Amino acid sequence: MSPLRRWLPLLFLLAGPLPAEPPPNSSLSPDVTRFILANSEFTVLHEMGHLLIAELDLPVLGREEDAADQLGLIGLFLLHGEQRDADFYAKLLDIVDFWRLEWQRPKPAAEEVPAWDSHGLDAQRFYNIACLVYGSDPERLEWVPELTGLPMERALYCDEEYQQVRKAVDWVRGRYRHAAIQTTPRFQVIYDPPPVNVPDAEVLIAQVRASSNLETLARRASATFALPRALILRLSGCGTPDAWYNRNTGELTLCYERLQHFRQLAETLPRLHQPTAPGQ
């Protein structure tokens, strides 16, 4: 491998641009903004995995939470048109980094995932997601195992894991695709007023709204799947950094507190911060 090729991934991780500029007066750097948006998308796509399982009565082998992670990650590839560029790879790494940070950060006992829970442990979700990211394009992403700490014992089979998951998602898309173009959106996106207890809530919401990523996701889901009823994607204050899908009400909720949690974790990542010139 040439020296230039070896260092290119690290160069774009340090200097990868954000597709959209932050709004004026934003206190967030472009890279922190990208981290927040990437993980917001993945969180919504994960919950949309639960939504599809419930609304379309999808068969699931294994834990539903694992299936939702798989649907969410493949959904990210589909949402962004199968991109293969530095910006998209930086977005994928943001998601991997989030789960590494969740795994490694000290937590009070109430936040720890017990072994009996339906969710995988944070460390397991980190390795599973890192494996799918690497397996999506092992030649171009050959640097992922070393950079993330994904053991080669697992990495050797990640392309097979990715293809297995991709085959399942393609089956779902083919079986439950609209027979005709859906003219009436089945998803409504609602932004509740920001809570006063979330620092810079208005800045975070402005970033999400400016990107239009969630609106695009809702339109794409409406156009792709024969959803049996109208559904809601709601951003709201919840009092906790969470997200969920309520199958009784048909409402998917992303909490503003979770956006703030993404911001707090992003600001601990050295790779998201550029050196500041003296005097600045």
Secondary structure, 3 states (H helix, E strand, C coil): CCHHHHHHHHHHHHHCCCCCCCCCCCCCCHHHHHHHHHHHHHHHHHHHHHHHHHHCCCCCCCCHHHHHHHHHHHHHHHHCCCCCCHHHHHHHHHHHHHHHHHHHCCCCHHHCCCCCCCCCCHHHHHHHHHHHHHHCCCCCCCCHHHHHCCCHHHHCCHHHHHHHHHHHHHHHHHHCECCCCCCCCCEEEEECCCCCCCCCHHHHHHHHHHHCHHHHHHHHHHHHECCCCCEEEEEECCCCCCEEEECCCCEEEEEHHHHHHHHHHHCCCHHHCCCCCCCC
